[in-house]
């Protein structure tokens, strides 16, 4: 499947230092919120560290690991989802999956290894492995799609800047939304993983996140998130074998 020209990632040029402003009003004040429509089953939840968590499989080892803002996915769950995708496609139907992968990346050395942002990214990944929910599971999606019967799978790798540091207008806008989403939801993303996966007290996590937010907004750090986009289609033979029926 052809990749749109505007999504080709061949490296991002950073804004010149004369235009860098970490206090740009486009970042907002972190007070924004979004609302979504959710089913009544999602309203069953538990509380921990002052936050609400889903109650799916409550009491199991994996129960409640993630709050509603989290983007952590279980590998087995992903495999099951991919199987269901196959069942809902007709032969020749295309599918595309997009997901983020940890840790954060930087190509020009502007993200120090001892920075709060880099350490947060590495510790998030470490905690997710400790809990059996790896935050780099997107790297396995292409293989999982192939394992359930999809054929000729390919993968695009996109770069989503952490904030508005790129010179390119389109990537600057992507960075604007990225920093807004991550900074406003940072506690929700981090608390369950850091307290359960790393055993860090919630108060200590919140103090650490103050510096993480500062780094996330710093346009001097040319960091980006790898976004993996596997895409493929179901051919007739694999669809019949997987779904147990023919058109």
C-alpha positions in Angstrom: 0.0 0.0 0.0 1.5 3.3 -1.1 2.6 5.7 1.6 1.2 9.3 1.4 4.0 11.6 0.5 3.4 13.8 3.5 4.0 10.9 5.9 7.5 9.9 4.5 10.0 10.3 7.3 13.5 10.9 6.1 14.7 12.9 9.2 13.4 16.1 10.8 15.1 19.4 10.7 14.9 21.4 13.9 13.8 25.0 14.3 16.6 27.4 14.6 17.6 28.6 18.0 16.3 32.0 17.3 12.8 30.6 17.1 12.9 28.3 20.1 10.5 29.3 22.9 9.8 26.7 25.5 7.0 28.9 26.9 5.1 29.1 23.6 1.4 29.6 24.4 0.6 26.9 21.9 1.5 24.4 24.7 -1.5 25.5 26.7 -1.7 25.4 30.5 -2.4 21.7 30.9 -6.0 22.3 31.9 -7.6 20.9 28.8 -9.6 17.8 28.9 -11.4 15.5 26.5 -14.6 13.5 26.8 -15.4 10.2 25.2 -18.4 8.0 25.0 -17.9 4.8 27.0 -20.0 1.7 27.6 -21.6 1.1 31.0 -19.2 -1.9 31.6 -16.2 0.5 31.6 -17.8 2.4 34.5 -16.9 -0.5 36.9 -13.6 0.5 38.3 -11.2 0.5 41.3 -9.3 3.3 42.8 -5.6 3.5 43.5 -3.2 6.4 44.1 -6.2 8.7 43.8 -7.0 7.5 40.3 -9.6 5.2 38.8 -8.6 1.9 37.1 -10.6 -0.5 35.1 -11.9 -3.6 36.9 -11.5 -6.1 34.0 -10.4 -9.4 35.5 -10.3 -7.8 38.9 -8.1 -9.8 41.3 -5.9 -11.3 38.7 -2.2 -10.5 38.4 -2.9 -8.2 35.4 -6.0 -6.6 36.8 -6.2 -2.8 37.0 -2.7 -2.2 35.9 -3.7 0.6 33.6 -5.8 3.6 34.2 -8.1 5.0 31.5 -5.4 7.2 30.0 -2.9 4.5 29.6 -1.7 3.2 26.2 -0.2 -0.1 27.4 -1.4 -3.2 25.5 -1.1 -6.8 26.4 0.5 -9.0 23.7 -2.0 -11.8 24.0 -4.8 -9.2 23.7 -3.2 -7.8 20.6 -3.0 -11.2 19.0 -6.7 -11.8 19.7 -7.6 -8.5 18.3 -5.7 -9.3 15.1 -7.6 -12.6 14.8 -10.9 -10.7 15.1 -9.7 -8.3 12.5 -9.3 -11.2 10.1 -12.8 -12.5 10.9 -14.3 -9.1 10.0 -12.6 -8.7 6.7 -13.5 -10.2 3.3 -10.7 -11.8 1.2 -8.5 -9.1 -0.1 -9.5 -6.7 2.7 -6.7 -4.4 3.9 -5.9 -3.5 7.5 -3.5 -0.9 9.0 -2.5 -0.6 12.6 -0.8 2.4 14.2 0.8 2.4 17.6 3.6 4.1 19.5 6.7 2.3 20.7 9.0 3.0 23.7 11.6 4.3 24.4 11.7 7.8 23.0 14.3 8.5 20.4 16.7 11.3 19.4 19.0 11.4 16.4 21.2 14.5 17.0 22.3 14.0 20.6 20.2 16.8 22.0 18.4 14.4 24.5 20.8 13.8 27.3 20.8 10.2 28.7 20.5 11.7 32.2 17.6 13.9 31.3 14.3 13.3 33.2 12.5 12.6 29.9 14.9 9.9 28.7 15.0 8.3 32.2 11.2 8.4 32.3 10.9 6.7 28.9 13.4 3.9 29.9 11.8 3.4 33.3 8.3 3.2 31.7 9.6 0.4 29.5 11.3 -1.3 32.3 8.1 -1.2 34.4 5.9 -2.4 31.6 8.2 -5.5 31.2 8.0 -6.1 34.9 4.2 -6.2 34.7 4.1 -8.3 31.5 2.7 -5.4 29.4 5.7 -4.2 27.3 5.4 -0.7 25.9 7.3 -1.7 22.8 4.7 -4.4 21.8 4.0 -2.5 18.6 7.3 -3.9 17.3 5.6 -7.3 17.2 2.4 -6.4 15.4 3.6 -7.1 11.9 4.6 -10.7 13.0 1.4 -11.2 14.9 -0.6 -10.2 11.8 1.3 -12.7 9.8 0.8 -15.4 12.4 -3.0 -15.2 12.2 -3.0 -15.4 8.4 -2.5 -12.0 6.9 -0.1 -12.0 4.0 2.5 -9.7 2.4 2.7 -7.6 5.6 4.8 -4.5 5.5 5.5 -1.7 7.9 6.0 2.0 7.8 7.9 3.8 10.6 6.8 7.3 11.3 8.3 10.0 13.6 6.1 11.9 16.0 8.1 14.8 17.5 7.8 15.3 21.3 6.9 18.9 20.9 7.1 21.8 18.4 10.8 21.6 17.8 10.7 20.6 14.1 11.0 23.3 11.4 8.4 21.6 9.2 5.0 23.1 9.8 3.1 19.7 9.7 5.5 18.0 12.2 5.4 21.1 14.4 1.6 20.7 14.6 2.0 17.0 15.4 4.4 17.9 18.1 2.0 20.5 19.6 -0.6 17.8 20.1 1.9 15.3 21.3 3.2 17.5 24.1 -0.3 18.5 25.1 -1.5 14.9 25.3 1.5 13.6 27.2 1.9 16.4 29.7 -1.7 16.6 30.7 -2.0 12.8 31.0 1.4 12.1 32.4 0.3 11.1 35.9 -2.3 8.8 34.5 0.3 7.2 32.2 3.0 6.8 34.9 1.5 6.1 38.3 0.4 2.5 37.9 3.6 1.5 36.1 6.0 3.2 38.5 4.3 2.2 41.7 3.6 -1.4 40.7 6.3 -2.2 38.3 9.2 -0.3 40.0 7.9 -0.1 43.6 8.2 3.7 43.7 6.0 5.7 46.1 3.3 7.7 44.4 4.6 11.0 45.9 8.1 10.3 44.6 6.7 9.6 41.1 4.8 12.9 41.1 7.9 14.9 42.1 9.9 13.2 39.3 7.2 14.0 36.8 7.7 17.7 37.4 11.0 17.5 35.6 9.7 15.2 33.0 7.0 17.7 32.0 9.7 20.4 31.7 11.8 18.2 29.4 8.8 17.3 27.3 8.2 21.0 26.6 11.8 21.8 25.9 12.3 22.6 22.3 16.1 22.2 22.8 15.6 18.5 23.0 14.8 17.1 19.6 13.1 13.9 20.7 10.5 12.0 18.9 8.4 8.9 19.3 8.5 6.0 16.8 5.1 5.3 15.4 4.9 1.8 13.8 2.3 1.3 11.1 2.1 -2.4 9.9 -0.3 -2.9 7.0 -1.4 -6.0 5.1 -4.4 -7.8 3.6 -6.2 -11.2 4.0 -5.9 -13.4 0.9 -8.6 -16.0 0.2 -6.8 -19.1 1.4 -5.7 -17.7 4.7 -9.1 -16.1 5.3 -10.9 -19.4 4.8 -8.4 -21.3 7.0 -8.7 -18.7 9.8 -12.4 -18.0 9.7 -13.6 -21.5 8.7 -15.9 -20.3 6.0 -15.8 -19.2 2.3 -17.6 -16.4 0.6 
